[in-house]
Amino acid sequence: MSIGSSGRIVLEIEPELKKELYSTLALDSMNMKQWFLKQVSLYLECHDQLSLELISDDQGMTGGRK
């Protein structure tokens, strides 16, 4: 998929999936742009969060239960 400089994003999906998505969005009083921008925001928020690296017992954690 090419990445242009405009603000447009073009996707091809199965017609039935598109129909179901638009119907479900209508039930929630949303349009595709609103839904997409919400999903983008959520994705970027989660992606930017620092991940916690937990130390497992196998890595020599002292004082931990085994």
N, C-alpha and C positions, 0 to 999 in steps of 0.2 A: 504494500500500500504506500503510495507516495505521500509525502508531507509537503503541502504547499504553504504559502505565506498568508492565505486568507483565513478568516475565522470559521470556515466551513469544515465539517467532518462528515464524510460520506461513508456509509456502511451498507453492505448488502446482506440481508438476512432472508430466511424463508418467509414467503408471503403469509403463511398461517401463523407463524410466530409474531410477525409484525401486527397482524390483525388482533391477536390475543393481547399483545402488549398495549396497543392503542385502546382497546376496550377496557382493560384493567386500569389504565391511567385515567380514562374518562370517569370511571367509578370513584376514583380518588380526586376528581376535579383537578387533574394535572395534565399538562401537555408534555410532549417528548422533550422539549428544551428544558423545562423546569425539572423534570425527572433526571435528565442527563446531568445538568449542572449540580443537582443535589448529590448524585452518585459520585461525580468528580470531586466535589468538596470532601465527601466522606472518605474516599479513597486516598486523597492527598493528605488528609489529616492523619489517617492510620499509617500511611507510608512514612510520614515525617516523624512519627513518634520513635523515641529510642527504644530499641528492643532490650529486654532484660536477659542477660546471659546468666542462667542459673548453673551453679556448680553441682554436678551429680556426685553421688557417693563414690563412683568409680574414679573420679578425678582427685581423690585424696582429701576430701573435706574432713577436717579434724573436728572432733566433738559431735559429729553428726551421727544419726542412727544408721545402722547397716542392716 
